[in-house]
Amino acid sequence: MPIINKDLDPAFQTAGANPGLEVWCIENQQLVPVSESNHRKFYTGSAYIVLNAVFPKSGPPYYDIHYWLGNDTKKVDSSLASDKALELDAALGSCSVQYREIQGQESQKFLSYFKPCLIPVEGVFTSKQGNLNGEYQVSLYTCKGDYVVHVKEVPFIRSSLNHEDVFILDTALKIFLFSGCNSTIQERAKGLEVVQYIKDNKHGGKCEVATIEDGKFVGDSDVGEFWSLFGGYAPIPREPPSSQESVAQSVKLFWINLQGKLCPTGSNAFSKEMLETDKCYMLDCDNEIFVWMGRQTLLTERRTAIKATEDFVRNEGRSDKTHTTFLSEGLESTIFRSHFTNWPKTVEPKLYEEGREKVAAIFKHQGYDVKELPDEEDDEPSIDFSGTIKVWRVDGDELTVLSVTEHTRLYSGDCYIVQYTFPGKGRDETLFYAWLGCKCVTEDKTAAISHINTMVDSCRTNPVMAQIHEGKEPAQFFSILQRLIIFKGGNSSGYKKFIEEKGIVDESHNENIVALFRVQGTSPDNMQAIQVDQVSSSLNSSYCYILRTEAAMYTWIGSLSSARDHNLLDRMVELLNPTQLPVSVREGNEPDIFWDVLGGKSEYPKEKEIQGFTDDPHLFALKITRDFKVKEIYNYTQDDLITEDVLLLDCQREIYIWVGLHSVVKSKQEALNLGLKFLEMDVLVEGLSLEVPIYVVMEGYEPQFFTRFFSWDHSKANIIGNSFERKLAILKGNSRDSTPTGHKSSSIISNGRQRSSSPLPRSAGSDYRQSGNRLFSSPTPVAKKLFEGSPANDSTEQTIQLSDSPATELSSSNEAASFTDKDKNVDDDTLAKHPYERLRVVSPNPVTGIDLTKREAYLSNEEFHEKFGMPKSAFYKLPRWKQNKLKMSLDLF
């Protein structure tokens, strides 16, 4: 029975009644609701409780409860937060999963609620916030992550920078995005989202933005300004590569007794039967810990289990990165179940129904007038069914085009290719299916995949390709064919040869043999007759059947079938044999001859088939590495379709492989293989068959039956370039207001790993330079002045690589923007002279108290001429970028 807490905190009285996010903070030992406008403002000295309620299209609502602890949170508040999270779970009927979140080590799921980022604020939460006035505080943040971003404020000093990460320097008038040379395109793109968030929320949308590229020397004033804020340019030290070796994960299971003692189970092999419903257990997976709480445990026992686990983490000296998840019986995660042998992957119908009733009862108890949770509805695919069809039967290397009348008559022993062309959004779209019969031979299956790849590659429209198996067809396949009959047997030479070699009787369709068909479908435009074994055990009370013999035709009406089923039965009889009048038989009133034809009466299913609930789609990133890593993307949007990646949308009944234009996958066959590899993984797949339909969709050619899973903005598809360039274009387009100084900043475009060398989308290049109202315009007059007097072949150069050595540090000439004409003719007599070795950037005994941007000016005339090969007067006549190039080659910049 569910746990009911009669002393429920008033703050939780209406918790979970509506889908979405609810946040509470602990203030003076009391729970205080946090307004939606402050959901992203988490204070480092406070503890928070976050509830995410999800109401799927079918099935009961489910809940995730997170309690977040800031780095400066008091121990008493931390303990109260875990207690309140457990109390909230009890208020929801123990139908939630709980997570312990530590500042800086938050889970991907938690951060996904606060996209694009969550930036903790120093201090303690108070419900009576006042207006803070004063000087704008300059902040430096590091951003890590490609789908959700961990944003952390770091000291505003040069040593905080590194080559691996993305950094954001937020000043009063300008925001700088600094991209480490080893950061990925995706990380830089996510960094731009954080920049946009800071600009909109801290600057009212009015400030300049600049992007700075680590290791690139570009004629841009922003670079000099950026480094001047750190006291001048100096190389960022390179960290040695990590030598950490992966250690095999050790997993241990403990029973937690009533006194909070952890008792080892004494076994290295775990099974579901080991978990008793009146006990709590802890599964220790080193970097992750799960607490499993049986449905018959009391609230006090659960509190004891949570406290014992937290004490264990603290006493064992575990890393702050250790995540703790609290699971109630029946709500186990896939990762947790993967540590147990033979754990069922499908939800038991009984548990599903209990969950529906429980949640509805809880809401009614709280005074809500709620309707019964809806039954599963038919999910009609978003596709136009007025298109044209072409069907081929596969026979090894040969393809045979079928006539229109044969389109709807397929055989289980054969493979077919179906081409469907239909009106799309502004253009005709094409969809190819490879239909694989359940009795087809391997040779035909392989040939079908080969043929469909050739057909798809020859089309200019970049069509969608799908592989489907008999018995697992998607709804829209049936809707495309409308009226389909699937016969036993086959016609391909490979199938005929196979049954001959195996001595199998050929059951291919023949008007003179007995045949039993199950009738199914949702409407006259979507109905099927599937030939099944002609035995009574093939019957099912939920369906209607057609039994055809040489002498007569019988229609069998199951006692649990509906009027819609009866309508489809009559229509299907006309398709099979319009001249023969059938004998109608209702379940329970069958004549003896009916059972004789089926070989005698036997047991068959007589209970209503329960489909169970279909979970909402899940999006996964497929990392094409030696180990083939899979990462789930929570609370996904269209923006998570990153052009460098291959993503998989798991809709349970079908999956979609989305291939980005800049990904390493270049063929649909390769993408299809990745989908099959995903299905073979036991950890993430929830009861998916290896024969689930697989669609392959290319970026830029997404059909509506794919985009329906997103809030789709077709205008974003018109932006070309890698993910960083696209985000930059969006940020640029959103920056139409003038900054406080009335100027727009120029920018250095990222040129990191996996991107093209073109700094801007080719089609948008002219627009980027023509609009004076845009963020990233052509070089400012100051920047242009830097190139005056340069040789013609150098005047347009925007990026200069100084050395092929990976250890060479690069910089920019933009500090010249802060130099005056007087600076160009430095009076050496007014400056103290120092030896070259002490002026170098990496000197072991550096000179202090000098202008770090003019190290060369402190050299004596003799040593200057020796090092630079020219006098100072000639050096200062050079363009600034050439000066800096020479200075960097001598380690003086």
Salt bridges, closest charged atoms under 4 A:
ASP9 OD2 - LYS84 NZ 2.87
ASP64 OD2 - LYS109 NZ 3.40
ASP83 OD1 - ARG303 NE 3.69
GLU87 OE1 - LYS84 NZ 3.36
ASP89 OD2 - ARG302 NH1 3.41
GLU101 OE2 - HIS66 ND1 2.88
GLU106 OE1 - HIS150 NE2 3.83
ASP146 OD2 - LYS623 NZ 3.42
ASP146 OD1 - LYS631 NZ 3.34
ASP165 OD2 - LYS144 NZ 3.69
ASP170 OD2 - LYS202 NZ 3.10
ASP170 OD1 - HIS203 NE2 2.67
GLU193 OE1 - LYS190 NZ 3.39
GLU193 OE2 - LYS727 NZ 2.68
GLU208 OE1 - LYS174 NZ 3.65
GLU213 OE2 - ARG188 NH1 2.97
ASP214 OD2 - HIS163 ND1 2.64
ASP222 OD1 - LYS174 NZ 2.58
GLU225 OE1 - LYS174 NZ 2.87
GLU276 OE1 - LYS279 NZ 3.55
ASP284 OD2 - ARG318 NH2 2.73
GLU310 OE2 - ARG100 NE 3.69
ASP311 OD2 - LYS307 NZ 3.00
ASP311 OD1 - ARG314 NH2 2.30
GLU348 OE2 - LYS272 NZ 3.94
GLU353 OE1 - ARG356 NE 3.50
GLU372 OE2 - LYS364 NZ 3.30
ASP375 OD1 - ARG356 NH2 3.02
GLU376 OE2 - ARG653 NH2 2.21
ASP378 OD2 - ARG564 NH1 3.79
ASP379 OD2 - ARG708 NH1 3.50
ASP506 OD2 - LYS496 NZ 2.85
GLU507 OE1 - LYS488 NZ 3.80
GLU511 OE2 - HIS509 NE2 3.81
GLU511 OE1 - ARG548 NH1 3.73
ASP525 OD1 - ARG483 NH2 3.67
ASP533 OD1 - LYS488 NZ 2.21
ASP615 OD2 - HIS618 NE2 2.82
GLU632 OE2 - HIS618 ND1 2.67
ASP639 OD1 - LYS716 NZ 2.77
ASP639 OD1 - LYS727 NZ 3.99
ASP640 OD2 - LYS115 NZ 2.73
ASP640 OD1 - LYS190 NZ 3.70
ASP645 OD2 - LYS623 NZ 3.76
GLU654 OE2 - ARG708 NH2 3.58
ASP682 OD1 - LYS345 NZ 3.29
GLU686 OE1 - ARG337 NH2 2.41
GLU699 OE2 - ARG726 NH1 2.42
GLU725 OE2 - ARG755 NH2 2.69
ASP794 OD2 - LYS882 NZ 3.94
GLU809 OE2 - HIS163 NE2 3.55
GLU809 OE2 - ARG238 NE 3.84
ASP823 OD1 - LYS854 NZ 3.34
ASP828 OD2 - LYS872 NZ 3.06
GLU837 OE1 - ARG840 NH1 3.41
ASP851 OD2 - LYS854 NZ 3.71
GLU856 OE1 - LYS887 NZ 3.30
ASP891 OD2 - ARG840 NH2 3.35
